[in-house]
Amino acid sequence: MFYFASAGRSAQLLSETAKEIRRQQPDACLEAFQVDLSSYRSIKKFEASLNQWIWDSNLEPSIQLLINNAGMLAKSHRVTEDGIDEVMQTNYIGPFILTSILLPLLKNSPVPSRVVNLTSFTHRCVSEIDVSEEALQGVKFGQHSVGGSYPLASTYEYTKFCLLVFSYELHRQLNISSGISVMAADPGVVETRIMRELPPCLSRFAFFILRTLNLLQQPDTGIGAVLDAALAPPEASGKYFFGGKGRTIRSSVLSYDIEVAKKLWAASSALLRDLRLRDRESRTG
């Protein structure tokens, strides 16, 4: 018997995903959870619902595999209920919080468990980095958009860089003896709806150019790197999977900077503490 917990923001996509999993794995025990990674409260609600499902299903209170696949592009600066840039929270802060919250279940797994974070080759565009708590809230992106256009490309690149550096630092902190391996997966350029907020003519033109250059992949091909990261031996922890066929490559030089990783971890943890405190105060006040 296989047990799957599928989580996402769109109820329709969750339903379609559940149907596809059941089609391919008829004996799967599957539960779909609606969660918005741009909301701390939504993540906490998901945690409670997941634990309840595990309890009701009489399962071992553990997780064997967590894949952080959330990602978005936005054409404007939008602030979430937590006071964070929406792209920043969806692409990085949300996965950081979710992974932190689910770590006890990952550690409790009777078999080696794994975290797979989906990053992007666009992280290579980041040449200098500010990983302060203010930067992680996306303050600078909001400042840039005042009187000008929102820097959607650099925002996306920054979030994917942070997720990659977080992956490496989580790998270093857990190490192999913990029983948890951490992989970064880069599917490359995949034809998805990530550019849905852009003008249709612009997204169609971008996909046309990428297809002409033979760089654009369909989702069933792009998933190769993710499957490689999910199925690789534990010794591959800390690797960067790219392009499928078991291929691993080096990421940018800056992404391996341990001091940057430590500062990012500290700022991310401080932001999580602030969100926890605010949540407690709102519930008791």
Long-range contacts (C-beta under 8 A, 24 or more apart in sequence): 1-27, 1-28, 1-29, 2-27, 2-28, 2-29, 3-28, 3-29, 3-30, 3-57, 3-59, 4-28, 4-29, 4-30, 4-31, 5-30, 5-31, 5-32, 5-33, 5-50, 5-53, 5-63, 6-30, 6-31, 6-32, 6-33, 7-32, 7-33, 7-34, 7-35, 7-46, 7-50, 8-32, 8-34, 8-35, 8-70, 9-34, 9-35, 9-36, 9-37, 9-70, 29-57, 37-70, 37-89, 37-90, 37-94, 37-95, 37-97, 37-98, 38-80, 38-82, 38-84, 38-86, 38-89, 38-90, 38-94, 39-80, 39-81, 39-82, 39-89, 40-82, 40-97, 40-275, 40-276, 40-279, 41-81, 41-279, 43-94, 43-97, 43-98, 43-101, 44-101, 44-279, 46-98, 47-101, 47-102, 60-108, 60-109, 60-110, 61-105, 61-108, 62-105, 62-106, 62-108, 62-109, 62-110, 62-113, 63-102, 63-105, 63-106, 63-109, 63-113, 64-109, 64-111, 64-113, 64-114, 65-113, 65-114, 65-116, 65-230, 66-98, 66-99, 66-102, 66-106, 66-113, 66-114, 66-115, 66-116, 67-115, 67-116, 67-118, 67-226, 67-230, 68-95, 68-98, 68-99, 68-115, 68-116, 68-117, 68-118, 68-163, 69-118, 69-226, 70-94, 70-95, 71-118, 71-120, 71-160, 71-194, 72-194, 73-152, 73-156, 73-194, 73-195, 73-197, 73-198, 74-150, 74-152, 74-155, 74-197, 75-150, 75-152, 75-197, 75-198, 76-145, 76-150, 77-138, 77-141, 77-142, 77-144, 77-145, 77-150, 79-138, 79-142, 82-275, 82-278, 83-137, 84-136, 84-137, 84-138, 84-271, 85-137, 85-138, 85-139, 85-141, 85-142, 85-155, 87-138, 87-141, 87-152, 87-155, 87-156, 87-159, 88-136, 88-137, 88-138, 88-141, 88-155, 88-158, 88-159, 89-138, 91-156, 91-159, 91-160, 91-163, 92-136, 92-159, 92-160, 92-162, 92-163, 92-166, 93-136, 93-268, 93-271, 95-163, 95-166, 96-163, 96-166, 96-268, 96-272, 97-272, 97-275, 99-170, 100-269, 100-272, 103-180, 106-180, 107-178, 107-179, 107-180, 109-179, 109-180, 112-179, 112-180, 112-181, 112-234, 113-179, 113-180, 113-181, 114-180, 114-181, 114-182, 114-183, 114-230, 114-234, 115-167, 115-170, 115-180, 115-181, 115-182, 115-183, 116-182, 116-183, 116-184, 116-185, 116-226, 116-229, 116-230, 117-163, 117-164, 117-166, 117-167, 117-182, 117-183, 117-184, 117-185, 118-163, 118-184, 118-185, 118-186, 118-187, 118-226, 119-160, 119-161, 119-163, 119-164, 119-167, 119-184, 119-185, 119-186, 119-240, 119-251, 120-156, 120-157, 120-160, 120-186, 121-186, 121-188, 121-242, 122-153, 122-156, 122-157, 122-160, 123-157, 123-160, 123-161, 123-164, 123-251, 123-252, 123-255, 124-251, 124-252, 125-153, 125-154, 125-157, 126-157, 126-158, 126-161, 126-252, 126-254, 127-254, 129-158, 129-161, 129-254, 129-260, 131-162, 131-260, 131-263, 131-264, 131-267, 132-263, 132-267, 133-267, 133-270, 133-271, 133-274, 135-267, 136-162, 136-264, 136-267, 136-268, 136-271, 137-271, 161-252, 161-254, 161-255, 162-264, 162-268, 164-240, 164-251, 164-255, 165-255, 165-257, 165-260, 165-261, 165-264, 166-261, 166-264, 166-265, 166-268, 167-238, 168-238, 168-255, 168-256, 168-261, 169-261, 169-262, 169-264, 169-265, 171-237, 171-238, 172-238, 172-258, 172-261, 173-265, 176-234, 176-235, 176-237, 181-232, 181-234, 181-236, 181-237, 181-238, 182-237, 182-238, 183-229, 183-230, 183-232, 183-236, 183-237, 183-238, 183-239, 183-241, 184-229, 184-239, 184-240, 184-241, 184-251, 185-225, 185-226, 185-228, 185-229, 185-230, 185-241, 185-242, 186-225, 186-240, 186-241, 186-242, 186-243, 187-217, 187-222, 187-223, 187-224, 187-225, 187-226, 188-215, 188-217, 188-222, 188-225, 188-242, 188-243, 189-215, 189-216, 189-217, 189-222, 190-216, 190-217, 190-218, 190-219, 190-221, 190-222, 191-216, 191-217, 191-218, 191-219, 192-219
